């Protein structure tokens, strides 16, 4: 199981870490690559939006923590 944070930009990151702990992966935005990396059993925490949203047609850089 991995913890993914998606689209966090500021203070919400600190609050999410307090609730969920440090993420295994940080995705700058919701794109096809992020959707591909989240597998059954993983937890995805979105700063805004949901996994049901259509991913961006543009790629974001991935950050690994």
PDBQT receptor file of N, H, CA, C and O in Angstrom, charges set to zero:
ATOM      1  N   UNK A   1       0.837  -1.176   0.000  1.00  0.00    +0.000 N 
ATOM      2  CA  UNK A   1       0.000   0.000   0.000  1.00  0.00    +0.000 C 
ATOM      3  C   UNK A   1       0.888   1.247   0.000  1.00  0.00    +0.000 C 
ATOM      4  O   UNK A   1       1.847   1.340   0.766  1.00  0.00    +0.000 OA
ATOM      5  N   UNK A   2       0.554   2.193  -0.864  1.00  0.00    +0.000 N 
ATOM      6  H   UNK A   2      -0.225   2.117  -1.487  1.00  0.00    +0.000 HD
ATOM      7  CA  UNK A   2       1.299   3.450  -0.946  1.00  0.00    +0.000 C 
ATOM      8  C   UNK A   2       0.329   4.609  -0.754  1.00  0.00    +0.000 C 
ATOM      9  O   UNK A   2      -0.854   4.512  -1.079  1.00  0.00    +0.000 OA
ATOM     10  N   UNK A   3       0.854   5.699  -0.221  1.00  0.00    +0.000 N 
ATOM     11  H   UNK A   3       1.815   5.777   0.043  1.00  0.00    +0.000 HD
ATOM     12  CA  UNK A   3       0.075   6.912  -0.006  1.00  0.00    +0.000 C 
ATOM     13  C   UNK A   3       0.499   7.946  -1.043  1.00  0.00    +0.000 C 
ATOM     14  O   UNK A   3       1.675   8.299  -1.131  1.00  0.00    +0.000 OA
ATOM     15  N   UNK A   4      -0.468   8.430  -1.830  1.00  0.00    +0.000 N 
ATOM     16  H   UNK A   4      -1.424   8.143  -1.758  1.00  0.00    +0.000 HD
ATOM     17  CA  UNK A   4      -0.223   9.409  -2.883  1.00  0.00    +0.000 C 
ATOM     18  C   UNK A   4      -0.914  10.718  -2.515  1.00  0.00    +0.000 C 
ATOM     19  O   UNK A   4      -2.082  10.714  -2.125  1.00  0.00    +0.000 OA
ATOM     20  N   UNK A   5      -0.203  11.834  -2.637  1.00  0.00    +0.000 N 
ATOM     21  H   UNK A   5       0.746  11.838  -2.954  1.00  0.00    +0.000 HD
ATOM     22  CA  UNK A   5      -0.799  13.170  -2.506  1.00  0.00    +0.000 C 
ATOM     23  C   UNK A   5      -0.855  13.766  -3.907  1.00  0.00    +0.000 C 
ATOM     24  O   UNK A   5       0.125  13.720  -4.650  1.00  0.00    +0.000 OA
ATOM     25  N   UNK A   6      -2.007  14.324  -4.259  1.00  0.00    +0.000 N 
ATOM     26  H   UNK A   6      -2.803  14.361  -3.655  1.00  0.00    +0.000 HD
ATOM     27  CA  UNK A   6      -2.191  14.838  -5.602  1.00  0.00    +0.000 C 
ATOM     28  C   UNK A   6      -2.652  16.288  -5.566  1.00  0.00    +0.000 C 
ATOM     29  O   UNK A   6      -3.626  16.622  -4.891  1.00  0.00    +0.000 OA
ATOM     30  N   UNK A   7      -1.949  17.146  -6.293  1.00  0.00    +0.000 N 
ATOM     31  H   UNK A   7      -1.157  16.875  -6.841  1.00  0.00    +0.000 HD
ATOM     32  CA  UNK A   7      -2.317  18.554  -6.527  1.00  0.00    +0.000 C 
ATOM     33  C   UNK A   7      -2.231  19.431  -5.278  1.00  0.00    +0.000 C 
ATOM     34  O   UNK A   7      -2.996  20.386  -5.143  1.00  0.00    +0.000 OA
ATOM     35  N   UNK A   8      -1.330  19.127  -4.387  1.00  0.00    +0.000 N 
ATOM     36  H   UNK A   8      -0.709  18.351  -4.498  1.00  0.00    +0.000 HD
ATOM     37  CA  UNK A   8      -1.139  19.968  -3.202  1.00  0.00    +0.000 C 
ATOM     38  C   UNK A   8      -0.214  21.118  -3.558  1.00  0.00    +0.000 C 
ATOM     39  O   UNK A   8       0.807  20.919  -4.217  1.00  0.00    +0.000 OA
ATOM     40  N   UNK A   9      -0.573  22.337  -3.119  1.00  0.00    +0.000 N 
ATOM     41  H   UNK A   9      -1.402  22.498  -2.583  1.00  0.00    +0.000 HD
ATOM     42  CA  UNK A   9       0.194  23.525  -3.489  1.00  0.00    +0.000 C 
ATOM     43  C   UNK A   9       0.720  24.318  -2.294  1.00  0.00    +0.000 C 
ATOM     44  O   UNK A   9       1.672  25.082  -2.455  1.00  0.00    +0.000 OA
ATOM     45  N   UNK A  10       0.149  24.169  -1.122  1.00  0.00    +0.000 N 
ATOM     46  H   UNK A  10      -0.624  23.548  -0.991  1.00  0.00    +0.000 HD
ATOM     47  CA  UNK A  10       0.560  25.035  -0.020  1.00  0.00    +0.000 C 
ATOM     48  C   UNK A  10       0.291  24.417   1.342  1.00  0.00    +0.000 C 
ATOM     49  O   UNK A  10       0.676  23.280   1.613  1.00  0.00    +0.000 OA
ATOM     50  N   UNK A  11      -0.370  25.180   2.185  1.00  0.00    +0.000 N 
ATOM     51  H   UNK A  11      -0.683  26.104   1.965  1.00  0.00    +0.000 HD
ATOM     52  CA  UNK A  11      -0.612  24.771   3.576  1.00  0.00    +0.000 C 
ATOM     53  C   UNK A  11      -1.419  23.492   3.701  1.00  0.00    +0.000 C 
ATOM     54  O   UNK A  11      -1.312  22.790   4.706  1.00  0.00    +0.000 OA
ATOM     55  N   UNK A  12      -2.223  23.181   2.699  1.00  0.00    +0.000 N 
ATOM     56  H   UNK A  12      -2.310  23.752   1.882  1.00  0.00    +0.000 HD
ATOM     57  CA  UNK A  12      -3.022  21.959   2.797  1.00  0.00    +0.000 C 
ATOM     58  C   UNK A  12      -2.123  20.728   2.882  1.00  0.00    +0.000 C 
ATOM     59  O   UNK A  12      -2.541  19.705   3.425  1.00  0.00    +0.000 OA
ATOM     60  N   UNK A  13      -0.908  20.802   2.361  1.00  0.00    +0.000 N 
ATOM     61  H   UNK A  13      -0.568  21.633   1.920  1.00  0.00    +0.000 HD
ATOM     62  CA  UNK A  13       0.033  19.683   2.451  1.00  0.00    +0.000 C 
ATOM     63  C   UNK A  13       0.356  19.375   3.916  1.00  0.00    +0.000 C 
ATOM     64  O   UNK A  13       0.328  18.217   4.331  1.00  0.00    +0.000 OA
ATOM     65  N   UNK A  14       0.658  20.405   4.687  1.00  0.00    +0.000 N 
ATOM     66  H   UNK A  14       0.681  21.346   4.350  1.00  0.00    +0.000 HD
ATOM     67  CA  UNK A  14       1.008  20.220   6.108  1.00  0.00    +0.000 C 
ATOM     68  C   UNK A  14      -0.166  19.602   6.855  1.00  0.00    +0.000 C 
ATOM     69  O   UNK A  14       0.017  18.698   7.671  1.00  0.00    +0.000 OA
ATOM     70  N   UNK A  15      -1.364  20.085   6.577  1.00  0.00    +0.000 N 
ATOM     71  H   UNK A  15      -1.513  20.819   5.914  1.00  0.00    +0.000 HD
ATOM     72  CA  UNK A  15      -2.547  19.534   7.245  1.00  0.00    +0.000 C 
ATOM     73  C   UNK A  15      -2.778  18.077   6.847  1.00  0.00    +0.000 C 
ATOM     74  O   UNK A  15      -3.147  17.257   7.688  1.00  0.00    +0.000 OA
ATOM     75  N   UNK A  16      -2.566  17.752   5.579  1.00  0.00    +0.000 N 
ATOM     76  H   UNK A  16      -2.266  18.418   4.896  1.00  0.00    +0.000 HD
ATOM     77  CA  UNK A  16      -2.754  16.373   5.123  1.00  0.00    +0.000 C 
ATOM     78  C   UNK A  16      -1.728  15.436   5.762  1.00  0.00    +0.000 C 
ATOM     79  O   UNK A  16      -2.058  14.298   6.098  1.00  0.00    +0.000 OA
ATOM     80  N   UNK A  17      -0.490  15.901   5.933  1.00  0.00    +0.000 N 
ATOM     81  H   UNK A  17      -0.222  16.825   5.660  1.00  0.00    +0.000 HD
ATOM     82  CA  UNK A  17       0.527  15.078   6.591  1.00  0.00    +0.000 C 
ATOM     83  C   UNK A  17       0.121  14.798   8.032  1.00  0.00    +0.000 C 
ATOM     84  O   UNK A  17       0.323  13.688   8.525  1.00  0.00    +0.000 OA
ATOM     85  N   UNK A  18      -0.446  15.783   8.707  1.00  0.00    +0.000 N 
ATOM     86  H   UNK A  18      -0.610  16.684   8.306  1.00  0.00    +0.000 HD
ATOM     87  CA  UNK A  18      -0.911  15.565  10.094  1.00  0.00    +0.000 C 
ATOM     88  C   UNK A  18      -1.980  14.482  10.160  1.00  0.00    +0.000 C 
ATOM     89  O   UNK A  18      -2.020  13.703  11.113  1.00  0.00    +0.000 OA
ATOM     90  N   UNK A  19      -2.839  14.431   9.157  1.00  0.00    +0.000 N 
ATOM     91  H   UNK A  19      -2.806  15.064   8.383  1.00  0.00    +0.000 HD
ATOM     92  CA  UNK A  19      -3.947  13.468   9.156  1.00  0.00    +0.000 C 
ATOM     93  C   UNK A  19      -3.511  12.102   8.634  1.00  0.00    +0.000 C 
ATOM     94  O   UNK A  19      -3.814  11.080   9.248  1.00  0.00    +0.000 OA
ATOM     95  N   UNK A  20      -2.802  12.077   7.502  1.00  0.00    +0.000 N 
ATOM     96  H   UNK A  20      -2.556  12.908   7.003  1.00  0.00    +0.000 HD
ATOM     97  CA  UNK A  20      -2.496  10.824   6.821  1.00  0.00    +0.000 C 
ATOM     98  C   UNK A  20      -1.065  10.339   6.993  1.00  0.00    +0.000 C 
ATOM     99  O   UNK A  20      -0.785   9.165   6.750  1.00  0.00    +0.000 OA
ATOM    100  N   UNK A  21      -0.150  11.214   7.406  1.00  0.00    +0.000 N 
ATOM    101  H   UNK A  21      -0.377  12.168   7.603  1.00  0.00    +0.000 HD
ATOM    102  CA  UNK A  21       1.260  10.865   7.461  1.00  0.00    +0.000 C 
ATOM    103  C   UNK A  21       1.950  11.311   6.182  1.00  0.00    +0.000 C 
ATOM    104  O   UNK A  21       1.309  11.825   5.266  1.00  0.00    +0.000 OA
ATOM    105  N   UNK A  22       3.266  11.109   6.126  1.00  0.00    +0.000 N 
ATOM    106  H   UNK A  22       3.787  10.691   6.870  1.00  0.00    +0.000 HD
ATOM    107  CA  UNK A  22       4.043  11.529   4.951  1.00  0.00    +0.000 C 
ATOM    108  C   UNK A  22       3.703  10.632   3.761  1.00  0.00    +0.000 C 
ATOM    109  O   UNK A  22       3.573   9.416   3.900  1.00  0.00    +0.000 OA
ATOM    110  N   UNK A  23       3.561  11.256   2.587  1.00  0.00    +0.000 N 
ATOM    111  H   UNK A  23       3.667  12.244   2.474  1.00  0.00    +0.000 HD
ATOM    112  CA  UNK A  23       3.208  10.458   1.400  1.00  0.00    +0.000 C 
ATOM    113  C   UNK A  23       4.410   9.699   0.844  1.00  0.00    +0.000 C 
ATOM    114  O   UNK A  23       5.563  10.092   1.026  1.00  0.00    +0.000 OA
ATOM    115  N   UNK A  24       4.103   8.609   0.167  1.00  0.00    +0.000 N 
ATOM    116  H   UNK A  24       3.167   8.290   0.018  1.00  0.00    +0.000 HD
ATOM    117  CA  UNK A  24       5.135   7.870  -0.565  1.00  0.00    +0.000 C 
ATOM    118  C   UNK A  24       5.400   8.535  -1.918  1.00  0.00    +0.000 C 
ATOM    119  O   UNK A  24       6.524   8.521  -2.420  1.00  0.00    +0.000 OA
ATOM    120  N   UNK A  25       4.350   9.114  -2.495  1.00  0.00    +0.000 N 
ATOM    121  H   UNK A  25       3.437   9.125  -2.087  1.00  0.00    +0.000 HD
ATOM    122  CA  UNK A  25       4.452   9.781  -3.789  1.00  0.00    +0.000 C 
ATOM    123  C   UNK A  25       3.707  11.100  -3.734  1.00  0.00    +0.000 C 
ATOM    124  O   UNK A  25       2.653  11.207  -3.106  1.00  0.00    +0.000 OA
ATOM    125  N   UNK A  26       4.267  12.107  -4.400  1.00  0.00    +0.000 N 
ATOM    126  H   UNK A  26       5.123  12.020  -4.909  1.00  0.00    +0.000 HD
ATOM    127  CA  UNK A  26       3.606  13.400  -4.536  1.00  0.00    +0.000 C 
ATOM    128  C   UNK A  26       3.445  13.647  -6.030  1.00  0.00    +0.000 C 
ATOM    129  O   UNK A  26       4.421  13.647  -6.780  1.00  0.00    +0.000 OA
ATOM    130  N   UNK A  27       2.204  13.857  -6.451  1.00  0.00    +0.000 N 
ATOM    131  H   UNK A  27       1.411  13.857  -5.842  1.00  0.00    +0.000 HD
ATOM    132  CA  UNK A  27       1.909  14.153  -7.846  1.00  0.00    +0.000 C 
ATOM    133  C   UNK A  27       1.487  15.618  -7.919  1.00  0.00    +0.000 C 
ATOM    134  O   UNK A  27       0.535  16.030  -7.255  1.00  0.00    +0.000 OA
ATOM    135  N   UNK A  28       2.192  16.395  -8.720  1.00  0.00    +0.000 N 
ATOM    136  H   UNK A  28       2.965  16.061  -9.259  1.00  0.00    +0.000 HD
ATOM    137  CA  UNK A  28       1.919  17.824  -8.823  1.00  0.00    +0.000 C 
ATOM    138  C   UNK A  28       0.504  18.063  -9.329  1.00  0.00    +0.000 C 
ATOM    139  O   UNK A  28      -0.147  19.024  -8.918  1.00  0.00    +0.000 OA
ATOM    140  N   UNK A  29       0.028  17.209 -10.208  1.00  0.00    +0.000 N 
ATOM    141  H   UNK A  29       0.556  16.428 -10.542  1.00  0.00    +0.000 HD
ATOM    142  CA  UNK A  29      -1.326  17.330 -10.740  1.00  0.00    +0.000 C 
ATOM    143  C   UNK A  29      -1.884  15.966 -11.088  1.00  0.00    +0.000 C 
ATOM    144  O   UNK A  29      -1.173  14.961 -11.062  1.00  0.00    +0.000 OA
ATOM    145  N   UNK A  30      -3.160  15.944 -11.412  1.00  0.00    +0.000 N 
ATOM    146  H   UNK A  30      -3.738  16.760 -11.433  1.00  0.00    +0.000 HD
ATOM    147  CA  UNK A  30      -3.843  14.699 -11.766  1.00  0.00    +0.000 C 
ATOM    148  C   UNK A  30      -3.719  14.516 -13.278  1.00  0.00    +0.000 C 
ATOM    149  O   UNK A  30      -4.441  15.141 -14.055  1.00  0.00    +0.000 OA
ATOM    150  N   UNK A  31      -2.799  13.653 -13.674  1.00  0.00    +0.000 N 
ATOM    151  H   UNK A  31      -2.212  13.145 -13.043  1.00  0.00    +0.000 HD
ATOM    152  CA  UNK A  31      -2.590  13.365 -15.087  1.00  0.00    +0.000 C 
ATOM    153  C   UNK A  31      -2.658  11.857 -15.305  1.00  0.00    +0.000 C 
ATOM    154  O   UNK A  31      -2.861  11.100 -14.355  1.00  0.00    +0.000 OA
ATOM    155  N   UNK A  32      -2.492  11.426 -16.533  1.00  0.00    +0.000 N 
ATOM    156  H   UNK A  32      -2.327  12.041 -17.304  1.00  0.00    +0.000 HD
ATOM    157  CA  UNK A  32      -2.578   9.986 -16.837  1.00  0.00    +0.000 C 
ATOM    158  C   UNK A  32      -1.505   9.189 -16.108  1.00  0.00    +0.000 C 
ATOM    159  O   UNK A  32      -1.737   8.048 -15.708  1.00  0.00    +0.000 OA
ATOM    160  N   UNK A  33      -0.339   9.785 -15.937  1.00  0.00    +0.000 N 
ATOM    161  H   UNK A  33      -0.150  10.711 -16.262  1.00  0.00    +0.000 HD
ATOM    162  CA  UNK A  33       0.752   9.094 -15.246  1.00  0.00    +0.000 C 
ATOM    163  C   UNK A  33       0.388   8.837 -13.780  1.00  0.00    +0.000 C 
ATOM    164  O   UNK A  33       0.603   7.739 -13.267  1.00  0.00    +0.000 OA
ATOM    165  N   UNK A  34      -0.164   9.852 -13.113  1.00  0.00    +0.000 N 
ATOM    166  H   UNK A  34      -0.339  10.743 -13.530  1.00  0.00    +0.000 HD
ATOM    167  CA  UNK A  34      -0.570   9.684 -11.714  1.00  0.00    +0.000 C 
ATOM    168  C   UNK A  34      -1.649   8.608 -11.612  1.00  0.00    +0.000 C 
ATOM    169  O   UNK A  34      -1.599   7.754 -10.726  1.00  0.00    +0.000 OA
ATOM    170  N   UNK A  35      -2.613   8.650 -12.509  1.00  0.00    +0.000 N 
ATOM    171  H   UNK A  35      -2.654   9.343 -13.228  1.00  0.00    +0.000 HD
ATOM    172  CA  UNK A  35      -3.689   7.642 -12.473  1.00  0.00    +0.000 C 
ATOM    173  C   UNK A  35      -3.115   6.250 -12.678  1.00  0.00    +0.000 C 
ATOM    174  O   UNK A  35      -3.580   5.294 -12.058  1.00  0.00    +0.000 OA
ATOM    175  N   UNK A  36      -2.115   6.121 -13.536  1.00  0.00    +0.000 N 
ATOM    176  H   UNK A  36      -1.737   6.898 -14.040  1.00  0.00    +0.000 HD
ATOM    177  CA  UNK A  36      -1.489   4.827 -13.803  1.00  0.00    +0.000 C 
ATOM    178  C   UNK A  36      -0.718   4.305 -12.580  1.00  0.00    +0.000 C 
ATOM    179  O   UNK A  36      -0.680   3.097 -12.348  1.00  0.00    +0.000 OA
ATOM    180  N   UNK A  37      -0.107   5.202 -11.799  1.00  0.00    +0.000 N 
ATOM    181  H   UNK A  37      -0.138   6.184 -11.987  1.00  0.00    +0.000 HD
ATOM    182  CA  UNK A  37       0.705   4.787 -10.656  1.00  0.00    +0.000 C 
ATOM    183  C   UNK A  37      -0.120   4.356  -9.440  1.00  0.00    +0.000 C 
ATOM    184  O   UNK A  37       0.383   3.639  -8.575  1.00  0.00    +0.000 OA
ATOM    185  N   UNK A  38      -1.356   4.780  -9.371  1.00  0.00    +0.000 N 
ATOM    186  H   UNK A  38      -1.764   5.363 -10.074  1.00  0.00    +0.000 HD
ATOM    187  CA  UNK A  38      -2.206   4.413  -8.227  1.00  0.00    +0.000 C 
ATOM    188  C   UNK A  38      -2.856   3.073  -8.536  1.00  0.00    +0.000 C 
ATOM    189  O   UNK A  38      -3.616   2.940  -9.495  1.00  0.00    +0.000 OA
ATOM    190  N   UNK A  39      -2.548   2.095  -7.715  1.00  0.00    +0.000 N 
ATOM    191  H   UNK A  39      -1.930   2.203  -6.936  1.00  0.00    +0.000 HD
ATOM    192  CA  UNK A  39      -3.042   0.731  -7.928  1.00  0.00    +0.000 C 
ATOM    193  C   UNK A  39      -4.006   0.360  -6.805  1.00  0.00    +0.000 C 
ATOM    194  O   UNK A  39      -4.026   1.012  -5.761  1.00  0.00    +0.000 OA
ATOM    195  N   UNK A  40      -4.805  -0.686  -7.019  1.00  0.00    +0.000 N 
ATOM    196  H   UNK A  40      -4.788  -1.215  -7.867  1.00  0.00    +0.000 HD
ATOM    197  CA  UNK A  40      -5.717  -1.114  -5.951  1.00  0.00    +0.000 C 
ATOM    198  C   UNK A  40      -4.962  -1.336  -4.633  1.00  0.00    +0.000 C 
ATOM    199  O   UNK A  40      -3.903  -1.963  -4.608  1.00  0.00    +0.000 OA
ATOM    200  N   UNK A  41      -5.516  -0.820  -3.565  1.00  0.00    +0.000 N 
ATOM    201  H   UNK A  41      -6.376  -0.311  -3.585  1.00  0.00    +0.000 HD
ATOM    202  CA  UNK A  41      -4.896  -0.913  -2.252  1.00  0.00    +0.000 C 
ATOM    203  C   UNK A  41      -4.168   0.355  -1.850  1.00  0.00    +0.000 C 
ATOM    204  O   UNK A  41      -3.917   0.571  -0.664  1.00  0.00    +0.000 OA
ATOM    205  N   UNK A  42      -3.818   1.208  -2.826  1.00  0.00    +0.000 N 
ATOM    206  H   UNK A  42      -4.021   1.033  -3.789  1.00  0.00    +0.000 HD
ATOM    207  CA  UNK A  42      -3.175   2.490  -2.525  1.00  0.00    +0.000 C 
ATOM    208  C   UNK A  42      -4.219   3.487  -2.023  1.00  0.00    +0.000 C 
ATOM    209  O   UNK A  42      -5.418   3.323  -2.252  1.00  0.00    +0.000 OA
ATOM    210  N   UNK A  43      -3.743   4.512  -1.344  1.00  0.00    +0.000 N 
ATOM    211  H   UNK A  43      -2.770   4.646  -1.158  1.00  0.00    +0.000 HD
ATOM    212  CA  UNK A  43      -4.602   5.605  -0.881  1.00  0.00    +0.000 C 
ATOM    213  C   UNK A  43      -4.177   6.863  -1.628  1.00  0.00    +0.000 C 
ATOM    214  O   UNK A  43      -3.001   7.229  -1.629  1.00  0.00    +0.000 OA
ATOM    215  N   UNK A  44      -5.150   7.526  -2.268  1.00  0.00    +0.000 N 
ATOM    216  H   UNK A  44      -6.105   7.229  -2.268  1.00  0.00    +0.000 HD
ATOM    217  CA  UNK A  44      -4.895   8.767  -2.998  1.00  0.00    +0.000 C 
ATOM    218  C   UNK A  44      -5.620   9.902  -2.292  1.00  0.00    +0.000 C 
ATOM    219  O   UNK A  44      -6.837   9.846  -2.115  1.00  0.00    +0.000 OA
ATOM    220  N   UNK A  45      -4.883  10.928  -1.890  1.00  0.00    +0.000 N 
ATOM    221  H   UNK A  45      -3.895  10.974  -2.034  1.00  0.00    +0.000 HD
ATOM    222  CA  UNK A  45      -5.445  12.089  -1.211  1.00  0.00    +0.000 C 
ATOM    223  C   UNK A  45      -5.320  13.271  -2.160  1.00  0.00    +0.000 C 
ATOM    224  O   UNK A  45      -4.218  13.645  -2.563  1.00  0.00    +0.000 OA
ATOM    225  N   UNK A  46      -6.464  13.858  -2.514  1.00  0.00    +0.000 N 
ATOM    226  H   UNK A  46      -7.359  13.554  -2.187  1.00  0.00    +0.000 HD
ATOM    227  CA  UNK A  46      -6.500  14.970  -3.451  1.00  0.00    +0.000 C 
ATOM    228  C   UNK A  46      -6.669  16.280  -2.706  1.00  0.00    +0.000 C 
ATOM    229  O   UNK A  46      -7.506  16.386  -1.810  1.00  0.00    +0.000 OA
ATOM    230  N   UNK A  47      -5.868  17.288  -3.076  1.00  0.00    +0.000 N 
ATOM    231  H   UNK A  47      -5.188  17.202  -3.804  1.00  0.00    +0.000 HD
ATOM    232  CA  UNK A  47      -6.051  18.625  -2.514  1.00  0.00    +0.000 C 
ATOM    233  C   UNK A  47      -7.345  19.217  -3.053  1.00  0.00    +0.000 C 
ATOM    234  O   UNK A  47      -8.070  19.904  -2.334  1.00  0.00    +0.000 OA
ATOM    235  N   UNK A  48      -7.630  18.948  -4.317  1.00  0.00    +0.000 N 
ATOM    236  H   UNK A  48      -7.041  18.389  -4.901  1.00  0.00    +0.000 HD
ATOM    237  CA  UNK A  48      -8.917  19.317  -4.896  1.00  0.00    +0.000 C 
ATOM    238  C   UNK A  48      -9.231  18.332  -6.004  1.00  0.00    +0.000 C 
ATOM    239  O   UNK A  48      -8.332  17.829  -6.678  1.00  0.00    +0.000 OA
ATOM    240  N   UNK A  49     -10.489  18.067  -6.185  1.00  0.00    +0.000 N 
ATOM    241  H   UNK A  49     -11.219  18.476  -5.638  1.00  0.00    +0.000 HD
ATOM    242  CA  UNK A  49     -10.909  17.094  -7.172  1.00  0.00    +0.000 C 
ATOM    243  C   UNK A  49     -10.940  15.685  -6.594  1.00  0.00    +0.000 C 
ATOM    244  O   UNK A  49     -10.722  15.480  -5.400  1.00  0.00    +0.000 OA
ATOM    245  N   UNK A  50     -11.217  14.719  -7.469  1.00  0.00    +0.000 N 
ATOM    246  H   UNK A  50     -11.394  14.886  -8.439  1.00  0.00    +0.000 HD
ATOM    247  CA  UNK A  50     -11.298  13.316  -7.071  1.00  0.00    +0.000 C 
ATOM    248  C   UNK A  50     -10.681  12.434  -8.152  1.00  0.00    +0.000 C 
ATOM    249  O   UNK A  50     -10.328  12.910  -9.232  1.00  0.00    +0.000 OA
ATOM    250  N   UNK A  51     -10.559  11.177  -7.854  1.00  0.00    +0.000 N 
ATOM    251  H   UNK A  51     -10.846  10.791  -6.977  1.00  0.00    +0.000 HD
ATOM    252  CA  UNK A  51     -10.037  10.217  -8.820  1.00  0.00    +0.000 C 
ATOM    253  C   UNK A  51     -10.997  10.025  -9.984  1.00  0.00    +0.000 C 
ATOM    254  O   UNK A  51     -10.597   9.525 -11.035  1.00  0.00    +0.000 OA
ATOM    255  N   UNK A  52     -12.255  10.412  -9.815  1.00  0.00    +0.000 N 
ATOM    256  H   UNK A  52     -12.580  10.818  -8.960  1.00  0.00    +0.000 HD
ATOM    257  CA  UNK A  52     -13.235  10.305 -10.893  1.00  0.00    +0.000 C 
ATOM    258  C   UNK A  52     -13.091  11.422 -11.926  1.00  0.00    +0.000 C 
ATOM    259  O   UNK A  52     -13.657  11.326 -13.016  1.00  0.00    +0.000 OA
ATOM    260  N   UNK A  53     -12.344  12.481 -11.602  1.00  0.00    +0.000 N 
ATOM    261  H   UNK A  53     -11.884  12.559 -10.717  1.00  0.00    +0.000 HD
ATOM    262  CA  UNK A  53     -12.125  13.570 -12.550  1.00  0.00    +0.000 C 
ATOM    263  C   UNK A  53     -11.274  13.082 -13.715  1.00  0.00    +0.000 C 
ATOM    264  O   UNK A  53     -10.416  12.214 -13.556  1.00  0.00    +0.000 OA
ATOM    265  N   UNK A  54     -11.524  13.649 -14.873  1.00  0.00    +0.000 N 
ATOM    266  H   UNK A  54     -12.220  14.355 -15.002  1.00  0.00    +0.000 HD
ATOM    267  CA  UNK A  54     -10.723  13.318 -16.054  1.00  0.00    +0.000 C 
ATOM    268  C   UNK A  54      -9.298  13.838 -15.850  1.00  0.00    +0.000 C 
ATOM    269  O   UNK A  54      -9.121  15.006 -15.502  1.00  0.00    +0.000 OA
ATOM    270  N   UNK A  55      -8.282  13.001 -16.059  1.00  0.00    +0.000 N 
ATOM    271  H   UNK A  55      -8.426  12.053 -16.342  1.00  0.00    +0.000 HD
ATOM    272  CA  UNK A  55      -6.903  13.473 -15.894  1.00  0.00    +0.000 C 
ATOM    273  C   UNK A  55      -6.558  14.534 -16.939  1.00  0.00    +0.000 C 
ATOM    274  O   UNK A  55      -7.142  14.571 -18.022  1.00  0.00    +0.000 OA
ATOM    275  N   UNK A  56      -5.622  15.375 -16.602  1.00  0.00    +0.000 N 
ATOM    276  H   UNK A  56      -5.148  15.346 -15.722  1.00  0.00    +0.000 HD
ATOM    277  CA  UNK A  56      -5.150  16.402 -17.522  1.00  0.00    +0.000 C 
ATOM    278  C   UNK A  56      -4.514  15.745 -18.749  1.00  0.00    +0.000 C 
ATOM    279  O   UNK A  56      -3.837  14.725 -18.622  1.00  0.00    +0.000 OA
ATOM    280  N   UNK A  57      -4.725  16.317 -19.924  1.00  0.00    +0.000 N 
ATOM    281  H   UNK A  57      -5.275  17.145 -20.028  1.00  0.00    +0.000 HD
ATOM    282  CA  UNK A  57      -4.055  15.768 -21.109  1.00  0.00    +0.000 C 
ATOM    283  C   UNK A  57      -2.557  16.095 -21.118  1.00  0.00    +0.000 C 
ATOM    284  O   UNK A  57      -1.799  15.533 -21.909  1.00  0.00    +0.000 OA
ATOM    285  N   UNK A  58      -2.140  17.006 -20.235  1.00  0.00    +0.000 N 
ATOM    286  H   UNK A  58      -2.755  17.462 -19.592  1.00  0.00    +0.000 HD
ATOM    287  CA  UNK A  58      -0.730  17.385 -20.122  1.00  0.00    +0.000 C 
ATOM    288  C   UNK A  58      -0.102  16.664 -18.940  1.00  0.00    +0.000 C 
ATOM    289  O   UNK A  58      -0.788  16.368 -17.962  1.00  0.00    +0.000 OA
ATOM    290  N   UNK A  59       1.179  16.381 -19.014  1.00  0.00    +0.000 N 
ATOM    291  H   UNK A  59       1.737  16.622 -19.809  1.00  0.00    +0.000 HD
ATOM    292  CA  UNK A  59       1.879  15.680 -17.942  1.00  0.00    +0.000 C 
ATOM    293  C   UNK A  59       2.461  16.665 -16.932  1.00  0.00    +0.000 C 
ATOM    294  O   UNK A  59       2.906  17.756 -17.288  1.00  0.00    +0.000 OA
ATOM    295  N   UNK A  60       2.446  16.263 -15.689  1.00  0.00    +0.000 N 
ATOM    296  H   UNK A  60       2.084  15.377 -15.399  1.00  0.00    +0.000 HD
ATOM    297  CA  UNK A  60       3.084  17.005 -14.605  1.00  0.00    +0.000 C 
ATOM    298  C   UNK A  60       4.305  16.221 -14.166  1.00  0.00    +0.000 C 
ATOM    299  O   UNK A  60       4.329  14.998 -14.301  1.00  0.00    +0.000 OA
ATOM    300  N   UNK A  61       5.326  16.898 -13.640  1.00  0.00    +0.000 N 
ATOM    301  H   UNK A  61       5.306  17.892 -13.530  1.00  0.00    +0.000 HD
ATOM    302  CA  UNK A  61       6.470  16.142 -13.101  1.00  0.00    +0.000 C 
ATOM    303  C   UNK A  61       6.030  15.409 -11.835  1.00  0.00    +0.000 C 
ATOM    304  O   UNK A  61       5.205  15.921 -11.079  1.00  0.00    +0.000 OA
ATOM    305  N   UNK A  62       6.566  14.235 -11.603  1.00  0.00    +0.000 N 
ATOM    306  H   UNK A  62       7.236  13.818 -12.218  1.00  0.00    +0.000 HD
ATOM    307  CA  UNK A  62       6.285  13.484 -10.381  1.00  0.00    +0.000 C 
ATOM    308  C   UNK A  62       7.366  13.732  -9.346  1.00  0.00    +0.000 C 
ATOM    309  O   UNK A  62       8.546  13.834  -9.680  1.00  0.00    +0.000 OA
ATOM    310  N   UNK A  63       6.964  13.828  -8.097  1.00  0.00    +0.000 N 
ATOM    311  H   UNK A  63       6.005  13.746  -7.825  1.00  0.00    +0.000 HD
ATOM    312  CA  UNK A  63       7.922  13.994  -7.001  1.00  0.00    +0.000 C 
ATOM    313  C   UNK A  63       7.851  12.755  -6.129  1.00  0.00    +0.000 C 
ATOM    314  O   UNK A  63       6.759  12.312  -5.774  1.00  0.00    +0.000 OA
ATOM    315  N   UNK A  64       8.981  12.197  -5.785  1.00  0.00    +0.000 N 
ATOM    316  H   UNK A  64       9.868  12.557  -6.074  1.00  0.00    +0.000 HD
ATOM    317  CA  UNK A  64       9.027  11.019  -4.919  1.00  0.00    +0.000 C 
ATOM    318  C   UNK A  64       9.616  11.438  -3.577  1.00  0.00    +0.000 C 
ATOM    319  O   UNK A  64      10.660  12.087  -3.519  1.00  0.00    +0.000 OA
ATOM    320  N   UNK A  65       8.944  11.063  -2.519  1.00  0.00    +0.000 N 
ATOM    321  H   UNK A  65       8.096  10.536  -2.566  1.00  0.00    +0.000 HD
ATOM    322  CA  UNK A  65       9.402  11.450  -1.187  1.00  0.00    +0.000 C 
ATOM    323  C   UNK A  65      10.055  10.264  -0.516  1.00  0.00    +0.000 C 
ATOM    324  O   UNK A  65      10.514  10.373   0.621  1.00  0.00    +0.000 OA
TER     325      UNK A  65
